[in-house]
């Protein structure tokens, strides 16, 4: 199946479910016999993700997500395992039922300038993603708003380029955007919830599809950002 592209990026199907910790345990023990553990994960098979999401005073991004707009964009700055020297600016786009992701590296100094509202340098930046964010910040007053932390466990499968992820221990900063502060106070959301995400290109192999069957679990458009904003 041929997939659509957006700005040269191939679209992927993304399915999300809300799980209990028991569901997660059952699925993990099935998948590990067929899928590979993410080679970039730590010894326990997980890694820590921290992101700061951009939104405006009118909650534009949150509202579009909650209302299920078929065309929407979300900007964030992300780091892994508290490696503050390795920051990525990411844009996640939704077009109908496909998801597109673009990213580029930014420096600590560049992020702090964004955070302080110093954005004039972004207009002519050589990175197209930085220029796109500049337009959003200029036109819609987007700014870094909320930090979200969670742990991620990833399983991968070559055929169909499948990634199955379990996101747990989701925490929010209550609209404090100091993402580089390792001591930033964080508030736990729902400790009993795990978000399952299944991402693939043109098809989901039957082998993986069968392994993921655990009865009637709620399929939805769960967003860590949306969950975090429920708490502030």
C-alpha positions as CSV (number, residue, x, y, z in Angstrom):
1,X,0.0,0.0,0.0
2,X,1.4,3.4,-1.0
3,X,1.4,5.9,1.8
4,X,1.0,9.7,1.5
5,X,3.8,12.2,2.0
6,X,3.8,15.6,3.6
7,X,6.8,17.9,2.9
8,X,8.7,14.8,1.9
9,X,7.8,12.9,5.1
10,X,6.0,9.5,4.8
11,X,2.8,9.3,6.7
12,X,2.3,6.5,9.2
13,X,-0.8,5.0,10.8
14,X,-0.9,5.5,14.6
15,X,-3.4,3.7,16.8
16,X,-3.7,4.4,20.5
17,X,-5.3,2.5,23.4
18,X,-5.6,3.1,27.1
19,X,-4.4,0.1,29.1
20,X,-4.2,-1.0,32.7
21,X,-0.8,-2.1,34.1
22,X,-2.0,-5.7,33.9
23,X,-2.9,-5.3,30.2
24,X,0.6,-3.9,29.6
25,X,2.2,-6.8,31.5
26,X,0.3,-9.4,29.4
27,X,1.1,-7.7,26.1
28,X,4.7,-7.2,26.9
29,X,5.2,-10.8,27.6
30,X,3.6,-11.7,24.3
31,X,5.5,-9.2,22.2
32,X,9.0,-9.9,23.5
33,X,9.0,-13.4,21.9
34,X,8.3,-12.0,18.4
35,X,9.4,-8.3,18.3
36,X,12.8,-6.8,19.1
37,X,13.4,-4.4,22.0
38,X,14.5,-0.9,20.9
39,X,18.3,-1.0,20.8
40,X,18.5,2.6,22.1
41,X,16.7,1.7,25.3
42,X,18.4,1.4,28.7
43,X,19.1,-2.0,30.4
44,X,15.6,-2.3,31.6
45,X,14.3,-1.8,28.1
46,X,12.9,1.7,28.8
47,X,14.0,5.2,28.4
48,X,12.8,8.5,29.8
49,X,11.2,11.2,27.6
50,X,10.7,14.8,28.5
51,X,8.9,17.2,26.2
52,X,7.7,20.8,26.4
53,X,4.7,21.5,24.2
54,X,3.9,24.8,22.5
55,X,0.4,26.3,22.7
56,X,-1.1,29.8,23.0
57,X,-3.4,31.7,25.4
58,X,-6.4,30.5,23.5
59,X,-5.4,26.8,23.8
60,X,-5.3,26.4,20.0
61,X,-3.4,23.1,20.0
62,X,-5.3,21.5,22.8
63,X,-8.7,22.5,21.4
64,X,-7.9,21.1,17.9
65,X,-6.8,17.9,19.6
66,X,-9.9,17.6,21.7
67,X,-12.2,18.4,18.8
68,X,-10.5,15.9,16.6
69,X,-9.5,18.2,13.7
70,X,-8.4,16.1,10.7
71,X,-5.6,18.6,9.9
72,X,-3.6,19.9,12.9
73,X,0.1,20.5,13.9
74,X,1.8,20.2,17.2
75,X,5.3,21.6,18.0
76,X,7.4,20.4,20.9
77,X,11.0,20.3,22.1
78,X,12.1,16.9,23.3
79,X,15.0,15.2,25.1
80,X,15.8,11.7,26.2
81,X,17.1,10.5,29.6
82,X,17.8,14.1,30.7
83,X,20.4,14.7,28.0
84,X,20.0,18.4,27.9
85,X,22.7,18.8,25.3
86,X,20.6,16.9,22.8
87,X,17.4,18.8,22.1
88,X,15.1,18.1,19.2
89,X,12.5,20.5,17.9
90,X,9.7,18.3,16.5
91,X,6.6,18.9,14.5
92,X,3.9,16.3,14.6
93,X,1.2,16.7,11.9
94,X,-2.1,15.0,11.5
95,X,-3.8,14.7,8.1
96,X,-6.9,12.6,8.1
97,X,-5.8,9.2,9.5
98,X,-2.1,9.6,9.0
99,X,0.6,11.1,11.2
100,X,3.7,12.9,10.0
101,X,6.8,13.7,12.1
102,X,9.6,16.2,11.3
103,X,12.5,17.1,13.6
104,X,15.7,19.0,13.8
105,X,18.4,19.6,16.4
106,X,18.4,22.8,18.4
107,X,20.8,24.1,21.0
108,X,20.1,25.0,24.7
109,X,20.7,28.6,23.9
110,X,18.2,28.6,21.0
111,X,15.5,27.0,23.1
112,X,16.1,29.5,25.9
113,X,15.7,32.4,23.4
114,X,12.4,30.9,22.2
115,X,11.3,30.5,25.8
116,X,12.1,34.2,26.5
117,X,10.2,35.3,23.4
118,X,13.3,36.3,21.5
119,X,12.3,34.8,18.1
120,X,13.4,37.3,15.4
121,X,16.5,35.1,14.6
122,X,14.2,32.2,13.7
123,X,12.6,34.0,10.6
124,X,15.7,33.4,8.4
125,X,17.1,30.3,10.0
126,X,18.5,27.7,7.6
127,X,16.3,25.0,9.2
128,X,12.8,24.9,7.7
129,X,11.2,23.6,10.9
130,X,12.6,26.6,12.9
131,X,11.1,28.9,10.3
132,X,7.8,27.2,10.4
133,X,7.7,27.5,14.2
134,X,8.6,31.2,13.9
135,X,5.4,31.8,11.8
136,X,3.3,29.9,14.3
137,X,4.8,31.9,17.2
138,X,4.4,35.2,15.3
139,X,0.9,34.6,14.0
140,X,-0.7,32.7,16.9
141,X,1.5,33.6,19.8
142,X,2.5,30.0,20.4
143,X,5.1,29.5,23.2
144,X,6.6,26.7,25.2
145,X,3.8,26.0,27.7
146,X,3.8,22.6,29.5
147,X,6.4,20.0,30.3
148,X,5.4,16.3,30.1
149,X,7.5,13.4,31.4
150,X,7.0,9.7,30.9
151,X,8.8,6.4,30.6
152,X,8.6,4.6,27.2
153,X,9.1,0.9,26.4
154,X,9.4,0.1,22.7
155,X,9.2,-3.0,20.6
156,X,10.0,-3.0,16.9
157,X,9.1,-5.3,14.0
158,X,10.8,-5.1,10.6
159,X,7.9,-6.0,8.4
160,X,5.6,-3.0,8.1
161,X,8.1,-0.9,10.1
162,X,6.0,-1.5,13.2
163,X,6.7,0.2,16.5
164,X,4.7,-0.7,19.6
165,X,5.2,1.6,22.6
166,X,4.0,1.6,26.2
167,X,4.1,5.0,27.8
168,X,3.7,5.1,31.6
169,X,4.3,7.2,34.7
170,X,3.0,10.3,32.8
171,X,3.7,13.6,34.7
172,X,3.0,17.3,34.1
173,X,4.6,20.5,35.1
174,X,1.4,22.6,35.6
175,X,2.3,24.9,32.7
176,X,5.9,25.5,33.9
177,X,8.0,25.5,30.7
178,X,11.5,25.1,32.4
179,X,12.2,21.9,30.5
180,X,16.0,22.0,31.1
181,X,15.5,22.0,34.9
182,X,16.1,18.4,36.1
183,X,14.6,19.4,39.4
184,X,11.4,20.8,37.9
185,X,8.5,19.9,40.2
186,X,6.2,17.4,38.3
187,X,2.7,16.2,39.2
188,X,1.7,12.7,38.6
189,X,-1.4,12.3,36.3
190,X,-2.9,8.8,36.5
191,X,-0.4,6.2,37.7
192,X,-2.7,3.3,36.8
193,X,-2.9,4.2,33.1
194,X,-0.5,3.0,30.3
195,X,-0.9,4.4,26.8
196,X,-0.3,1.8,24.1
197,X,0.7,3.2,20.7
198,X,0.9,1.1,17.6
199,X,2.7,2.8,14.6
200,X,3.2,1.3,11.2
201,X,3.7,2.2,7.5
202,X,1.5,0.6,4.8
203,X,0.2,-2.4,6.8
204,X,0.1,-4.1,10.2
205,X,1.2,-7.7,9.9
206,X,-1.3,-10.3,11.0
207,X,1.2,-11.7,13.5
208,X,1.4,-8.5,15.4
209,X,-2.3,-7.8,15.1
210,X,-3.1,-11.1,16.8
211,X,-0.6,-10.6,19.5
212,X,-2.2,-7.2,20.4
213,X,-5.7,-8.7,20.9
214,X,-6.6,-8.5,24.6
215,X,-10.3,-8.1,24.5
216,X,-12.4,-4.9,24.4
217,X,-9.9,-2.1,25.2
218,X,-10.7,1.5,24.4
219,X,-9.3,2.8,21.2
220,X,-8.9,6.5,21.2
221,X,-6.8,9.6,20.3
222,X,-5.0,9.8,23.6
223,X,-2.4,12.5,23.8
224,X,0.1,12.9,26.6
225,X,-0.2,16.6,26.2
226,X,-4.0,16.4,26.5
227,X,-3.8,14.2,29.6
228,X,-1.3,16.6,31.2
229,X,-3.5,19.6,30.6
230,X,-6.4,17.9,32.5
231,X,-4.3,18.7,35.6
232,X,-3.5,22.3,34.9
